[in-house]
Amino acid sequence: MFSNNSKIESKKAEPVYLLHQKKSTSSLYLAAVSAGCLENLLHPLDTAAKRLQKNTRFFSMSSEGIQSLKSVTLQDSLFRGFQAGLTYKMVQRSYVFGTQPIIKEKMETLFGEQLAQITNKKYTSTMTNSLAGAFVGLFEVSLLPLDTWKIKRQLGNKENAIALLKNEKGQLYRAAPVTALRNIKAHGTLFGFSDLIKQTLFDLKENETANFQQQLVSSIIASSTVVLITNPTDMIKTRVQASRVPTTATEQFSELMKKEGPKAFTKGIWPRLFTVVPRLTLVKVASEQLTSFYENLANK
């Protein structure tokens, strides 16, 4: 009887950041791959945003400006690069949404007490979510060749992946620094801010499971914030990747400021809001919902 009481006391004393249900690795990755496939259904909107970011002109709201806008975005099929996009999204989302929860769990186990002291035992989950997201984002840069292949296909290049590897001659990672910066900001914000919204707006306790509506609202707000803070770096990244000659992010930044000015950093932001927000919301909510679905299916 004494031993049973000890177990109860130890369980009560366990820190709040460790009181969450562990998710199986297989269900995490399977859910992330499924969410990536669903996300690619919005490929046409992503194609339109990339074509606007590459374009150096500004468009007015006149009939001529709207016609020019259509000629840029609809210069080719918006489904161009769909296969490349599907390949990239399946690999990318399985890595990001499958690995982030695992890293978060490891961080809570190894550094939970220190992080709890830093946050005064408040929002520890938000910090670990954000740090784990940033860590995943940093190493996501390894997938840059697939991303470059997708973007080049969207912008009209007809090369397959093998031909692209031959022609680029080691230049596939030329946008690595600016991509790493964008990914760190994007994933750190997405995972950390969505967790913060759940706690502040819906008054959920740390690591408490959110329902569908709460996941949806928090993901929409976090995804919108991601677009606003990453559009400048995403634009530079797209210009570097789309360039026909070797270039760097610094060179593209200097050229953009000289020829187009700071206003250019807003290019493509509305298409990105209409494409990235639904995509990130879809993949985040779907990955969380499908993880639970696959775990319940496995336990039957």
Stockholm file with secondary structure:
# STOCKHOLM 1.0

chainA/1-300         MFSNNSKIESKKAEPVYLLHQKKSTSSLYLAAVSAGCLENLLHPLDTAAKRLQKNTRFFSMSSEGIQSLKSVTLQDSLFRGFQAGLTYKMVQRSYVFGTQPIIKEKMETLFGEQLAQITNKKYTSTMTNSLAGAFVGLFEVSLLPLDTWKIKRQLGNKENAIALLKNEKGQLYRAAPVTALRNIKAHGTLFGFSDLIKQTLFDLKENETANFQQQLVSSIIASSTVVLITNPTDMIKTRVQASRVPTTATEQFSELMKKEGPKAFTKGIWPRLFTVVPRLTLVKVASEQLTSFYENLANK
#=GR chainA/1-300 SS CHHHHHHHHHHHHSCGGGCSCCCCHHHHHHHHHHHHHHHGGGHHHHHHHHHHHHCCCCCCSSHHHHHHHHHHHTSSCTTTTHHHHHHHHHHHHHHHHHHHHHHHHHHHHHHHHHHHHHTTTSSHHHHHHHHHHHHHHHHGGGGHHHHHHHHHHHTTCCCCHHHHHHHHTTCTTTTHHHHHHHHHHHHHHHHHHHHHHHHHHSCCCTTCCCCHHHHHHHHHHHHHHHHHHHHHHHHHHHHHHHCSSCCCHHHHHHHHHHHTCGGGGGTTHHHHHHHHHHHHHHHHHHHHHHHHHHHHHHHC
#=GC SS_cons         CHHHHHHHHHHHHSCGGGCSCCCCHHHHHHHHHHHHHHHGGGHHHHHHHHHHHHCCCCCCSSHHHHHHHHHHHTSSCTTTTHHHHHHHHHHHHHHHHHHHHHHHHHHHHHHHHHHHHHTTTSSHHHHHHHHHHHHHHHHGGGGHHHHHHHHHHHTTCCCCHHHHHHHHTTCTTTTHHHHHHHHHHHHHHHHHHHHHHHHHHSCCCTTCCCCHHHHHHHHHHHHHHHHHHHHHHHHHHHHHHHCSSCCCHHHHHHHHHHHTCGGGGGTTHHHHHHHHHHHHHHHHHHHHHHHHHHHHHHHC
//
